[in-house]
């Protein structure tokens, strides 16, 4: 998805991601942080211009919003560094870096999920 976004994002897509990133960096509320983080990746899907990614993110959004409380513990450890690097790669049109940083973000999320306890 990030690779496609780096290839296909237009000025409007990039502007929307920049606005989200600015909000993401400034927020301290864990619920808002989690929602903005998800919205950043949904915008990345839109920028990819790939209908499969867009539909997938829309489907996941329903689940994410319904179960936001399960994701809140991740927000306490959420750094925006990788998202900022993904955005910069998209701005630069650097497909490989965008893909690499997105993979690193997903791996970080997987590692954090290992330590969550779902009661």
C-alpha positions, 0 to 999 in steps of 0.5 A, spaced: 500 500 500 505 504 501 509 503 495 503 504 491 502 511 495 509 513 493 508 512 486 501 514 485 499 520 491 497 526 488 498 533 491 491 533 495 493 526 498 499 528 500 496 535 503 491 530 507 497 526 510 500 532 512 494 535 516 493 528 519 501 527 521 501 534 524 495 532 528 498 526 530 504 529 532 500 534 537 495 529 540 496 526 547 489 523 548 490 516 547 483 515 543 484 520 539 492 518 537 489 511 535 484 514 531 488 519 527 494 513 526 488 509 523 486 515 519 493 516 516 493 509 514 486 509 511 489 516 507 495 512 505 490 507 502 486 512 498 493 515 496 495 508 493 489 509 488 488 501 489 480 499 490 482 493 494 486 497 499 481 502 500 475 497 501 480 493 506 481 499 510 474 501 510 472 494 512 478 494 518 475 501 520 469 498 522 472 493 526 477 498 529 472 503 531 468 498 534 473 495 538 477 501 539 478 500 547 483 494 545 487 498 541 488 503 546 494 500 550 498 500 543 497 508 543 501 509 550 507 506 546 506 509 539 511 513 536 510 517 530 517 516 527 515 511 522 509 514 520 513 520 518 518 516 515 513 513 510 510 520 509 516 523 507 517 517 502 511 518 499 512 525 498 519 523 495 516 518 491 520 513 494 517 507 493 522 502 496 523 506 502 515 507 503 514 499 503 520 498 508 518 503 513 511 500 512 513 493 514 517 496 520 511 499 522 507 493 522 512 489 525 513 494 531 505 493 531 506 485 531 511 486 537 507 490 541 500 486 540 504 480 543 504 483 550 497 485 550 492 482 555 485 481 552 481 479 558 
